[in-house]
Amino acid sequence: MALYNLASDIGEASNVLDDHPGVAKRLAKLAEGMRADLGDDLTGAKGSGTRESGFVQNAKPLTRWK
């Protein structure tokens, strides 16, 4: 994981992760929550907040082009 201060390092040249362990921990916790909800292709985790794609037989457009 890497953490950059984009206000002073727009080129992402200096990783400040070791200087801000609390921020890194907070972001990691948020990321884990999102993985649990949305899933993660990298780890193969299926999210609890996802569903299979829908299918509508004989679908018709809701708008018309004039």
Number of C-alpha atoms within 10 A of each C-alpha: 6 10 17 15 14 11 6 9 11 10 9 13 10 14 13 14 16 11 10 10 12 11 13 17 12 10 13 13 12 11 12 13 13 15 18 15 15 16 18 14 9 6 8 8 13 15 15 12 11 11 9 5 5 5 7 6 5 5 7 7 6 5 6 5 4 3
